Amino acid sequence: MSSVLVLGAGMVGTCTALHLQQRGHQVLLVDKKGPGQETSFGNAGLIQREAVEPYAFPRQWSKLLQVALGRTVDVHYHGSALPGLARALFTYWRESAPERHAVASQHHARLIAHCLDEHQPLIEEAGAQDLVRCEGFRKVYRSPTVFAQAVKDAGRLERQFGVRFAALDAAALAQAEPALRCDLAGAVHWLDTWSVSDPGELVARYARLFEQRGGRLVHANAHTLQTHGSGWRVRADDLDGGGWLEAAQAVIALGPWSDALVRPMGYRLPLFVKRGYHQHYTGASLNLPMLDAEKGFLLLPTAQGTRLTTGAEFARMDVPATPVQLGRAEQAARQLVDLGPALATPPWLGSRPCTPDMLPVMGPAPRHRGLWFNFGHAHQGFTLGPVAGRLLAELISGQTPGLDPGPYRAERFL
């Protein structure tokens, strides 16, 4: 088997390294920081078996008007970023049309269907059972009309994709979550989703498992990647003695930083980011994670306190944080629960790596021998890391993949 550089030690990259290692490859896992310290650190901490349909661009004109006027909690944008995002966002809007979204959902659901089966053995082998709860999460609804439609939609997803749910009316929800301080219309309890009390720590334990099995985690700048003979190399930093790290093959699993690496190589992929924030609070003793479906924020019990996460901010990655959404989400969350004071740590900001057709980019780089792509998993990189890692490791190893890789190949954009 060959030697492989895996660039990026988030959930996707770490799981790719583990699956390559299991197939006999010599693997170097490369990152500037520790494993799980970027996008995988700040997510909502859910392994979302129910997320069979990717997040679509809003199609209702009333919703778009509210977003344009800055009146929503779940979406915020920087006007200065829109010219650079216009083409990708238009394609995203087009691909979100019902018939196109249905096709994307079929391809997305085939990945999601395996997420629990792929996470389970890694959780056990990494000794991470203490981080994971297998009791689902709840989407709560303020409006009876919206709740009734959500129950119908959940029934459709159950019939079509086999995801399980339970509908809770207002009384059942109040009994299940005594911390709620106001009446809500009800909730959809997605039963198969797992929650993680410390998402970054789960990735770190997966990475330790990789090292315990003989893998090497090194600090290096992935953007130094270059061809070397018939293979690839990156420059290690001083923490690892400097010099070049070489391998026959390389995997780019850099999440939102992938575009900056592949673009100089000639790949004009329509990648963009959705930024998101989180903050921790001392109150809100919820029994399960709770998503306010109409406002677009999530509350998650974590090891650090109650984590409040926001929706999508459309902005350039390199501009300073503008936690407008976080303030709006906090105000809406305090209507539901006693959040208590925020912890002294500053709000976290991260970026989700997205594609306009809502599917990841996985497979061989079309124009470079021995180079592989594994990025663009949008909101579901934490959920899909082990699934994506297995698929790519099977392709690199010349095995027949368990899933058809065709819908995820980069050629669809070239």
C-alpha positions as CSV (number, residue, x, y, z in Angstrom):
1,M,0.0,0.0,0.0
2,S,1.1,3.6,-0.6
3,S,2.0,6.4,1.7
4,V,-0.7,9.2,1.9
5,L,-0.7,12.8,3.2
6,V,-4.1,13.7,4.6
7,L,-4.4,17.5,4.8
8,G,-6.8,18.6,7.5
9,A,-7.4,17.0,11.0
10,G,-11.1,17.9,11.3
11,M,-13.7,15.2,11.5
12,V,-13.5,14.4,7.7
13,G,-9.7,14.4,7.5
14,T,-9.2,12.4,10.7
15,C,-11.7,9.7,9.7
16,T,-10.1,9.6,6.2
17,A,-6.7,8.9,7.9
18,L,-8.2,6.2,10.1
19,H,-9.9,4.4,7.1
20,L,-6.7,4.6,5.0
21,Q,-4.7,3.2,8.0
22,Q,-7.2,0.3,8.4
23,R,-6.4,-0.6,4.7
24,G,-2.7,-0.8,5.2
25,H,-1.6,2.7,4.0
26,Q,1.1,4.6,5.8
27,V,-0.6,7.9,6.7
28,L,0.6,11.3,7.8
29,L,-2.3,13.5,9.2
30,V,-1.4,17.1,8.7
31,D,-2.8,20.2,10.3
32,K,-1.5,23.6,11.6
33,K,-3.5,23.1,14.8
34,G,-4.6,20.2,16.9
35,P,-7.3,17.8,15.6
36,G,-10.8,19.1,15.8
37,Q,-9.8,22.7,16.6
38,E,-11.5,24.5,13.7
39,T,-14.9,23.8,12.0
40,S,-15.3,20.5,13.8
41,F,-14.9,22.3,17.2
42,G,-17.7,24.7,16.8
43,N,-20.6,22.7,15.3
44,A,-23.9,21.8,16.9
45,G,-22.5,18.5,18.2
46,L,-25.1,16.3,16.5
47,I,-24.6,13.2,14.4
48,Q,-27.7,13.8,12.4
49,R,-29.3,10.6,11.1
50,E,-32.4,12.6,10.3
51,A,-30.6,15.1,8.0
52,V,-31.4,13.3,4.8
53,E,-32.4,16.5,3.0
54,P,-29.7,19.1,2.7
55,Y,-30.4,22.7,3.7
56,A,-32.0,24.5,0.7
57,F,-31.8,28.1,-0.2
58,P,-35.1,29.8,0.8
59,R,-37.5,29.9,-2.1
60,Q,-40.4,31.9,-0.5
61,W,-40.3,35.6,-1.5
62,S,-41.5,36.6,1.9
63,K,-38.5,34.9,3.5
64,L,-36.1,36.4,1.0
65,L,-37.5,39.9,1.8
66,Q,-37.1,39.4,5.5
67,V,-33.5,38.3,4.9
68,A,-32.8,41.2,2.7
69,L,-34.2,43.6,5.3
70,G,-32.1,42.0,8.0
71,R,-35.1,40.8,10.1
72,T,-34.2,37.1,10.5
73,V,-32.4,35.3,13.2
74,D,-31.2,32.4,11.1
75,V,-29.6,34.2,8.1
76,H,-27.3,37.3,8.1
77,Y,-25.2,38.7,5.3
78,H,-22.4,41.2,4.6
79,G,-23.3,43.4,1.7
80,S,-19.7,43.7,0.7
81,A,-19.5,39.9,0.3
82,L,-22.5,39.5,-2.1
83,P,-20.7,40.4,-5.4
84,G,-18.2,37.6,-4.8
85,L,-20.9,35.2,-3.7
86,A,-23.5,36.1,-6.3
87,R,-22.8,33.3,-8.8
88,A,-22.6,30.6,-6.2
89,L,-25.7,31.8,-4.4
90,F,-27.7,32.0,-7.6
91,T,-26.7,28.4,-8.4
92,Y,-27.6,27.4,-4.9
93,W,-31.0,29.1,-5.3
94,R,-31.5,27.3,-8.6
95,E,-30.4,23.9,-7.3
96,S,-32.9,24.4,-4.4
97,A,-35.9,24.2,-6.7
98,P,-38.1,21.3,-5.6
99,E,-37.3,18.9,-8.4
100,R,-33.5,19.5,-8.2
101,H,-33.5,19.4,-4.4
102,A,-35.2,16.1,-4.5
103,V,-32.4,14.6,-6.6
104,A,-29.8,16.1,-4.3
105,S,-31.6,14.7,-1.3
106,Q,-31.5,11.2,-2.8
107,H,-27.7,11.4,-3.1
108,H,-27.3,13.1,0.3
109,A,-29.5,10.6,2.0
110,R,-27.4,7.7,0.8
111,L,-24.5,9.1,2.7
112,I,-26.5,10.0,5.8
113,A,-28.0,6.5,6.0
114,H,-24.6,5.1,7.1
115,C,-23.5,7.8,9.6
116,L,-24.4,5.9,12.8
117,D,-23.0,2.6,11.6
118,E,-19.7,4.3,10.7
119,H,-19.4,6.4,13.9
120,Q,-20.3,3.6,16.2
121,P,-17.2,1.4,15.9
122,L,-14.9,4.5,16.1
123,I,-16.6,5.8,19.2
124,E,-16.1,2.4,20.9
125,E,-12.5,1.9,19.7
126,A,-11.6,5.5,20.7
127,G,-13.2,5.1,24.2
128,A,-15.5,8.0,23.6
129,Q,-18.8,6.5,24.8
130,D,-18.9,9.1,27.6
131,L,-19.2,11.9,25.1
132,V,-22.2,10.5,23.2
133,R,-25.9,10.3,23.9
134,C,-28.2,8.2,21.6
135,E,-31.5,9.8,22.6
136,G,-32.2,12.1,19.7
137,F,-32.9,15.8,19.6
138,R,-36.0,18.0,19.3
139,K,-37.1,20.6,16.8
140,V,-39.6,22.8,18.6
141,Y,-42.2,25.0,17.0
142,R,-43.9,28.2,18.1
143,S,-46.8,28.2,15.6
144,P,-49.5,25.5,15.5
145,T,-49.7,25.8,11.7
146,V,-45.9,25.4,11.2
147,F,-45.9,22.5,13.7
148,A,-48.7,20.7,11.9
149,Q,-46.8,21.0,8.6
150,A,-43.6,19.8,10.3
151,V,-45.3,16.6,11.5
152,K,-46.5,15.9,8.0
153,D,-43.0,16.5,6.6
154,A,-41.5,14.2,9.2
155,G,-44.0,11.5,8.3
156,R,-42.9,11.8,4.7
157,L,-39.2,11.5,5.6
158,E,-40.0,8.5,7.7
159,R,-41.8,6.8,4.9
160,Q,-39.2,7.8,2.3
161,F,-35.9,7.4,4.1
162,G,-36.7,5.4,7.2
163,V,-35.8,8.0,9.8
164,R,-37.8,7.7,13.0
165,F,-39.6,10.5,14.9
166,A,-42.2,11.2,17.6
167,A,-44.5,14.1,17.6
168,L,-45.0,15.9,21.0
169,D,-47.9,18.2,21.5
170,A,-47.5,21.3,23.8
171,A,-48.3,19.4,27.0
172,A,-45.9,16.5,26.2
173,L,-43.1,18.9,25.3
174,A,-43.6,20.9,28.5
175,Q,-43.4,17.6,30.5
176,A,-40.3,16.5,28.6
177,E,-38.5,19.8,29.0
178,P,-39.5,21.4,32.3
179,A,-36.9,24.2,31.8
180,L,-39.1,25.7,29.1
181,R,-40.5,29.0,30.4
182,C,-43.2,29.5,27.8
183,D,-45.8,27.4,25.9
184,L,-44.9,26.2,22.5
185,A,-47.0,24.5,19.8
186,G,-45.1,21.2,20.0
187,A,-42.0,19.4,18.9
188,V,-40.7,16.8,16.5
189,H,-38.4,14.5,18.4
190,W,-36.0,12.9,15.9
191,L,-35.2,9.6,17.6
192,D,-32.1,8.3,15.7
193,T,-29.9,11.4,16.0
194,W,-26.9,11.3,18.5
195,S,-25.6,14.2,20.4
196,V,-22.0,14.9,21.5
197,S,-21.2,16.8,24.7
198,D,-17.8,18.0,23.4
199,P,-17.5,17.8,19.5
200,G,-13.8,18.9,19.4
201,E,-12.9,16.2,22.0
202,L,-14.6,13.5,19.9
203,V,-12.4,14.4,16.9
204,A,-9.3,14.5,19.2
205,R,-10.1,11.0,20.5
206,Y,-10.4,9.7,17.0
207,A,-7.0,11.3,16.2
208,R,-5.5,9.6,19.3
209,L,-6.8,6.3,18.1
210,F,-5.1,7.0,14.8
211,E,-1.8,7.6,16.6
212,Q,-2.2,4.6,18.9
213,R,-2.5,2.5,15.7
214,G,0.9,3.8,14.5
215,G,-0.3,6.9,12.5
216,R,1.6,10.1,12.7
217,L,0.0,13.5,13.3
218,V,2.2,16.4,12.2
219,H,2.1,20.2,12.3
220,A,2.5,21.7,8.8
221,N,1.0,24.3,6.5
222,A,-1.1,22.4,4.0
223,H,-0.8,25.3,1.6
224,T,2.8,24.4,1.0
225,L,1.6,21.2,-0.8
226,Q,3.5,20.7,-4.1
227,T,4.3,17.8,-6.4
228,H,7.6,16.0,-5.8
229,G,8.7,13.5,-8.4
230,S,5.7,11.2,-8.8
231,G,4.3,12.1,-5.4
232,W,3.5,15.0,-3.1
233,R,5.1,16.9,-0.2
234,V,4.4,19.6,2.4
235,R,6.7,21.4,4.7
236,A,6.6,20.6,8.4
237,D,6.9,23.4,10.9
238,D,9.5,23.6,13.7
239,L,7.4,21.6,16.1
240,D,8.0,18.6,13.9
241,G,11.6,19.3,13.0
242,G,11.0,21.2,9.8
243,G,11.8,19.8,6.5
244,W,9.6,18.2,3.8
245,L,7.1,15.5,4.4
246,E,6.6,13.3,1.4
247,A,4.1,10.7,0.2
248,A,2.9,9.0,-2.9
249,Q,-0.6,10.4,-2.6
250,A,-2.4,13.4,-0.9
251,V,-5.9,14.0,0.3
252,I,-7.2,17.6,0.6
253,A,-9.7,17.6,3.5
254,L,-9.3,21.2,4.6
255,G,-13.0,22.1,4.8
256,P,-13.4,25.8,4.1
257,W,-9.7,26.3,3.4
258,S,-9.8,23.8,0.5
259,D,-10.6,26.3,-2.2
260,A,-7.5,28.4,-1.4
261,L,-5.4,25.3,-2.1
262,V,-7.1,23.9,-5.2
263,R,-7.7,27.2,-7.0
264,P,-4.0,27.8,-7.8
265,M,-4.0,24.3,-9.2
266,G,-6.6,25.3,-11.8
267,Y,-9.7,24.0,-10.1
268,R,-12.5,26.7,-10.3
269,L,-15.0,24.9,-8.1
270,P,-18.0,27.0,-7.0
271,L,-17.2,26.7,-3.3
272,F,-18.4,29.2,-0.7
273,V,-18.8,29.3,3.1
274,K,-21.5,29.9,5.6
275,R,-20.1,31.3,8.8
276,G,-21.6,30.4,12.1
277,Y,-21.2,31.4,15.8
278,H,-21.6,29.8,19.2
279,Q,-21.5,30.9,22.8
280,H,-21.8,29.0,26.1
281,Y,-24.1,29.9,29.0
282,T,-24.4,28.7,32.5
283,G,-28.2,28.1,32.6
284,A,-30.9,26.3,30.5
285,S,-30.8,22.7,31.9
286,L,-32.3,21.0,28.9
287,N,-32.6,17.3,28.8
288,L,-31.9,17.0,25.1
289,P,-30.6,19.3,22.3
290,M,-33.3,21.7,21.1
291,L,-33.6,23.4,17.7
292,D,-36.0,26.4,17.5
293,A,-37.1,25.6,13.9
294,E,-38.8,28.9,13.3
295,K,-36.0,31.1,14.6
296,G,-33.1,29.0,13.4
297,F,-30.8,28.5,16.5
298,L,-29.9,25.4,18.5
299,L,-29.3,24.9,22.2
300,L,-27.0,22.0,23.1
301,P,-26.0,20.7,26.6
302,T,-22.2,20.4,26.5
303,A,-19.3,19.9,28.9
304,Q,-18.7,23.7,28.8
305,G,-22.3,24.7,29.5
306,T,-25.3,25.2,27.3
307,R,-24.1,26.0,23.7
308,L,-26.1,28.4,21.6
309,T,-25.4,28.0,17.9
310,T,-26.5,30.3,15.1
311,G,-27.6,29.8,11.5
312,A,-25.8,31.0,8.4
313,E,-23.8,34.2,7.9
314,F,-22.8,34.9,4.3
315,A,-19.5,36.7,4.5
316,R,-15.9,36.4,3.5
317,M,-13.9,34.1,5.7
318,D,-11.2,36.6,6.4
319,V,-13.3,39.5,7.7
320,P,-13.8,40.2,11.5
321,A,-16.6,38.6,13.4
322,T,-20.0,40.3,13.3
323,P,-22.0,38.3,15.8
324,V,-25.3,40.0,14.9
325,Q,-27.0,36.6,14.7
326,L,-25.7,35.5,18.1
327,G,-27.3,38.5,19.8
328,R,-30.6,37.9,18.0
329,A,-30.5,34.2,18.8
330,E,-29.7,34.9,22.4
331,Q,-32.7,37.2,22.7
332,A,-35.0,34.6,21.1
333,A,-33.5,31.8,23.3
334,R,-34.2,33.7,26.5
335,Q,-37.8,33.7,25.6
336,L,-37.7,29.9,25.8
337,V,-35.3,29.1,28.7
338,D,-33.3,30.8,31.4
339,L,-29.9,30.9,29.7
340,G,-28.1,32.4,32.6
341,P,-25.0,34.6,32.0
342,A,-22.6,33.9,29.1
343,L,-19.3,32.4,30.0
344,A,-16.3,34.8,29.9
345,T,-14.9,33.2,26.8
346,P,-15.5,35.2,23.6
347,P,-18.0,33.9,21.0
348,W,-16.6,31.3,18.6
349,L,-16.7,31.9,14.9
350,G,-16.2,29.2,12.2
351,S,-17.0,28.6,8.5
352,R,-18.9,25.7,6.9
353,P,-17.6,24.5,3.5
354,C,-20.4,24.5,1.0
355,T,-21.2,23.7,-2.6
356,P,-24.2,25.2,-4.5
357,D,-25.6,21.7,-5.3
358,M,-25.5,20.8,-1.6
359,L,-23.3,17.7,-2.1
360,P,-19.7,17.2,-1.1
361,V,-16.7,17.0,-3.4
362,M,-15.2,13.5,-3.0
363,G,-13.0,11.6,-5.3
364,P,-9.8,11.9,-7.4
365,A,-8.6,15.3,-8.6
366,P,-9.3,15.3,-12.3
367,R,-6.0,16.8,-13.4
368,H,-3.5,15.6,-10.9
369,R,-2.4,12.0,-10.4
370,G,-2.4,10.9,-6.8
371,L,-4.4,13.9,-5.5
372,W,-7.8,13.4,-3.9
373,F,-10.6,15.7,-2.7
374,N,-12.7,15.3,0.4
375,F,-14.4,18.5,1.3
376,G,-17.6,20.6,0.9
377,H,-19.7,18.7,3.4
378,A,-21.5,21.9,4.5
379,H,-23.5,21.5,7.7
380,Q,-22.8,17.7,7.9
381,G,-19.1,17.3,8.0
382,F,-19.3,16.2,11.7
383,T,-22.0,13.7,10.8
384,L,-20.5,12.4,7.6
385,G,-16.8,12.3,8.5
386,P,-16.6,8.5,8.9
387,V,-18.8,7.8,5.9
388,A,-16.7,10.2,3.7
389,G,-13.5,8.8,5.1
390,R,-14.5,5.2,4.2
391,L,-15.6,6.1,0.7
392,L,-12.4,7.9,-0.1
393,A,-10.2,5.2,1.4
394,E,-12.0,2.6,-0.7
395,L,-11.3,4.6,-3.8
396,I,-7.6,5.2,-3.0
397,S,-7.2,1.5,-2.2
398,G,-8.7,0.4,-5.5
399,Q,-11.6,-1.3,-3.7
400,T,-15.2,-1.3,-5.0
401,P,-16.8,1.4,-2.9
402,G,-19.9,0.7,-0.9
403,L,-21.6,3.8,-2.4
404,D,-21.6,5.1,-5.9
405,P,-19.1,8.0,-5.9
406,G,-20.3,9.4,-9.1
407,P,-22.6,12.2,-7.7
408,Y,-19.8,13.6,-5.6
409,R,-17.0,13.8,-8.1
410,A,-15.4,17.2,-8.9
411,E,-16.0,16.7,-12.6
412,R,-19.6,17.8,-12.2
413,F,-18.4,21.4,-11.8
414,L,-15.7,21.3,-14.5
